[in-house]
Amino acid sequence: MLTDINCFFDQIKQSQTNKLKLSPHIFYHSDTDGLCSAALMFAYLTKELSIQDVKLQCLSIDEIQSVVVFSPSIFVDLPVLPQKIENPQKQPILIIDHHMISDKIIRDNNVFYINPRENDPEVYKPASFVVFSLFEQYEAIKKRAFIAAVGIIGDMGDKNDEDCKNFVEKFDKDSVLKLSEVITGVVEINKKNFNFNAISSGLIKFLLEQNSAEDFLTKPSEYLEQADEFQKNLKKAICLSKIEKLNDVVLFVQIDSKFCSSSIISNLMADKYSDNTIFVVSKSQFKNQRIKISCRSKLLDCNHLMRQIASQIPDSNGGGHERAAGLIIPVKYFQKFINFVKNMPPT
């Protein structure tokens, strides 16, 4: 792992000595763990390597399928394999991920892949924890350890991994939890904004200016206001959600909200209905050609289940983690999905 890291950054440093100084790009997932991973990576490049022109690009899971890179690139918290990235100029690429690995990894001399699941498929360590662990010896990362804790909580790493739980306990739990909720709120309230990449990049830079979660939470900012707005919408969405029991253990939830995504609601529902398998979909998606369905369960492997369903429905894809996964299907096959989950075994 360290050999891969060193090889990649040797190539990054070399690229900065060329006449064409190509700006490194950090691609990150559009959620709290993705933003926190990107923030730590940005701090390392700008503070430790003194590379000032670093580009930040937020991507959804769908967008990652069509990325073409033309400069040295780092992907954090994105379930992409080396062979899936179009890299016509053979630029150095580093992938740091923690999602389930969907296929055989094909490496080459330009692409470096790090994922703790490669050695242990059952391990659950969010990308923020992985990035911090790789660079914690550097002062620019060490002093921003609270950001890793925020990302871990955002991806429920403290509930699924002992190392992550012990790490988070080093900080004031209320503060890092609150900041995780703030970042989630800012992401959700702005996700459909055409200027979302600039907004999320600004949030990352503001986050890096703080010395602690408490600093962020006590400094007046537009981010706190947006998070408050999101919380109001979240409470409303939960109150208006329609819950249907499909069988003894399966609950299907429809939400009607402009801002609250199915993944956020499903996390909250999973805590409330811990003895059930939860599927959540946003009502507004039925206007589209494809819909996203979120799944949460402690009874079965959500990743395996959503991949299994995707294999039975044309033009679909699904997957994620053992306790949390997503599925995207054509809207015309929605009833087929309902019939599948109604008849699936309880565990």
Beta strands, then each sheet from edge to edge (+ up, - down):
strand 1: 25-29
strand 2: 55-59
strand 3: 73-76
strand 4: 93-96
strand 5: 111-114
strand 6: 242-245
strand 7: 250-255
strand 8: 277-282
strand 9: 290-296
strand 10: 317-320
strand 11: 324-330
sheet 1: 2+ 1+ 3+ 4+ 5+
sheet 2: 6+ 7- 8- 9+ 11- 10+
end
